[in-house]
Amino acid sequence: MLFPGKKLSSPRPEPPGFESRFLKSLPQSFLWGTLFILEPSIFARLMDWNPANIDLELTITSIDIAVVATLVLYWTVLFTTGLAAVIIKVMKGYRYEADSYPLQDSERPYL
C-alpha cells in the first residue's frame, strides 16, 4: 500500500531500539520460559512418591492445574508485550509529509 504523502528522510539514522531487541528475543523467551514453567509437572511424574501419605492423583492434578494456569499467564504476557513492541516499531517507521502542496495565498510559505 502506497501512502499519498512524500516520504521524508530521517534526520539521522537511529540504532535499533529496545523493541527490536525484544522482538528478536521473543521466540527464545517463549521456548525457554515454557520449558521452565513445565518443569514442576515433569518432576512430579518422575519423583518417587510415597502413596501411603498422600493422594498421588490429586497432587499431580493440582500441580498440572497450577502449571497450565501459569503457562497461560506467561503466554498472555509475552503476546501482549510483543504486540506492544510491534506497535512501537510501526509507529517509529518512516515519516511522511501530509498535504505537501504549496500555499498560493500565503505571503511567506512555511516549509
C-alpha positions in Angstrom: 0.0 0.0 0.0 1.4 3.4 -1.0 0.9 6.4 1.2 -0.2 9.6 -0.5 2.4 11.7 1.2 6.1 12.2 0.3 8.5 10.1 2.3 10.8 12.3 4.3 14.4 11.3 5.1 15.3 10.7 8.6 17.5 13.4 10.1 19.9 10.8 11.4 19.9 7.0 11.5 18.9 5.6 14.8 20.2 2.3 16.2 17.5 -0.3 16.8 15.6 0.4 20.0 14.6 -1.9 22.8 11.5 -3.1 20.9 13.7 -4.5 18.1 15.9 -6.4 20.6 12.8 -7.6 22.4 11.1 -8.9 19.2 14.3 -10.8 18.3 14.5 -12.5 21.7 10.8 -13.3 21.8 11.0 -16.9 20.3 13.8 -17.8 22.6 11.9 -16.4 25.6 8.9 -18.3 24.6 10.7 -21.6 24.3 12.9 -21.4 27.5 10.1 -19.8 29.6 7.6 -22.6 28.6 10.2 -25.3 29.4 10.9 -23.7 32.7 7.2 -23.5 33.7 6.6 -27.1 32.6 9.4 -28.4 34.9 7.3 -29.0 38.1 4.8 -31.1 36.1 7.6 -33.2 34.7 9.4 -33.6 38.0 6.1 -34.5 39.7 5.8 -37.5 37.4 9.4 -38.6 37.8 9.5 -38.2 41.6 9.3 -41.3 43.7 6.1 -40.6 45.8 5.0 -42.5 48.9 1.4 -43.2 48.1 0.6 -44.1 51.7 1.0 -40.5 52.9 -0.6 -38.5 50.0 -3.2 -38.9 47.3 -0.9 -39.2 44.3 -3.6 -38.4 41.6 -4.8 -35.3 43.5 -1.3 -34.0 44.0 -0.3 -34.4 40.3 -3.6 -32.9 39.1 -3.1 -29.9 41.4 0.4 -29.4 40.1 -0.8 -29.7 36.5 -3.6 -27.1 37.1 -1.1 -24.6 38.5 1.4 -25.2 35.7 -1.3 -24.7 33.0 -2.6 -21.5 34.7 1.0 -20.2 34.9 1.7 -21.1 31.3 -1.4 -19.4 30.0 -0.5 -16.3 32.0 3.1 -16.3 30.7 2.0 -16.7 27.1 -0.5 -13.9 27.5 2.2 -11.6 28.9 4.5 -12.5 26.0 1.8 -11.9 23.4 0.8 -8.5 25.0 4.4 -7.2 25.3 5.2 -8.5 21.8 2.1 -6.7 20.4 3.2 -3.5 22.1 6.7 -3.8 20.7 5.2 -4.3 17.2 3.0 -1.2 17.6 6.0 0.9 18.8 8.1 -0.4 15.8 5.4 0.6 13.4 4.9 4.0 15.0 8.7 4.6 14.7 8.6 3.9 11.0 9.2 6.3 8.1 7.9 9.9 8.4 5.5 11.1 5.7 4.7 14.6 4.7 0.9 15.2 4.7 -0.7 17.7 2.3 2.5 18.8 0.7 1.1 21.3 -1.7 2.3 25.0 -1.8 0.1 27.6 -0.4 -0.9 30.2 -3.1 -2.4 32.8 -0.8 0.4 32.9 1.8 2.9 35.7 1.9 5.6 33.5 3.3 5.1 29.8 2.8 6.3 27.7 5.7 8.3 24.6 4.9 
